[in-house]
Amino acid sequence: MKIKTIIYWTTTALTVASMALSAELYLTRNAKMMAQFKKLGYPDYFPNILGAFKLLGVAALLSPGRALLKEWAYAGFSFTFLGASASHLAKRHEQEAAAPLVSLAILAASYLTRPRDREVAESPRV
């Protein structure tokens, strides 16, 4: 197996596993997770929204074909990680701000090493 393929599947598996786990924690309203959201100043319903969209993103990354849908999932996860890091920085939680950026780097590795059949074809120029 080529190294690029190994990197793609490893980073994609890490992303999918972490997003699925966090979605489960959000949707089951895990006490520690809810305390974190409260500490950041988010409303109680926010984890439900994020959890649902994380599950949709996981499904998109795992589904065969649907390259454009995968692009949207990568974008959504990128916004999630950047937003999480910014939220922690805004509340002066500098140490907690690093973890989402590590997740973003893993996501970027998945995106940059994805196979050609998982890329959106360029539209013809007019």
N, C-alpha and C positions, 0 to 999 in steps of 0.2 A: 504494500500500500504506500502511496506517495506521502511524503511528509505534510504536504499541503492538505491532503484529505484527512490525515490524522489530526492536524491542528483544527480543521473545520469541525469535525465531529466531536472532538474533545471540548472545544469552546462552546459549541452549540449545546451539547449535553449539559455542561455546567450552567449555561444561561437558562435553558429550559427547566432544569431541576430547581434552580434558585427561584425562578419566577413562579413555578408551580407551588413550591413550598410557601413562598410569601403570600401567594393568592389564597392558599388554604388557611394560613394564619389570619389574613385579613377577613376572609368570609366567615370564619368561625369566631371572629372577634376575640382572638387570643388576648388574655389580660395584659401580658407584657407589651404586645404590639399596640394595643389600645392606649396604654400608658405613654408609649412613645409618640403616638399621634397627638395625644392631649398635650404632652410636653412641647410639641412643635406648634401647637395652637390650631390644629385642624379640627373640623367638626366631626362628630361621631359617625356620620354617614359616609365620610370620605373613603375609609378602607373598603366599603362595599363596592364603590365605583372602581377604585384601583384594582381590587381583587378580580372583579368581572373582566376588566380589560386585560389584565395579566393572563387570565385563562385563555382569552381570545388570541392573544399574542402567542402563547405557547402552542395553541392549535394551529395557528398560521405557520409558525416555523417548522412544525412537524408534518404538515400536510404536503402531499406530493404536488408538484407543479405550483401554480398560483404565485408566480414570482412577484407580481405587483403587491399582492397581499403580504408577502414576506417583507417587502420593502417597508410597508406601513408598520409592520410589527417591529422591525429594527428601529424605525424612527420613533415609535411609541416607547419602546424600552429605553432608547437614548434620552428622550425627554424625561422619562421617569427617573433615570439615574441622575441626570443633571439637576432636576427639580429637587430630588432628595438631598443631594449634596448642598445645593443652594439653601434649602430650608435649614439644614443643620448649621451652615455658616451664618445665616441670618440670626439664629438663636445663640450664636457663639459656642456651638458644639463642634469645635474644630476637629477633634479626634474622630467623631462619628461621620464627618463629611468625607473622609477618605474612602471608606468602604464602597459607596456607590460609584466612585471614580474607578476603583479597581474592577467593579462589575462592568462599567462602561468600556474599559480596556479589553476585557474578555469578550464582550459583545462586538467590539470593533474587530477583534481578531477573527471572530466567526464570520462577520460580514465580509471582510477583506479576503478570506480564503474560501468563500463559498464556490461551489462548482458552477460552471457556465450555465447549466440548465436551471439554476436557481437565481439567475440574474434577469433583470428586466431588459428585454431587447430594446435597443434604441429605436425611436420612431424615425421614419425617413424625413430628411430635411426638405422643406418646400422652397 
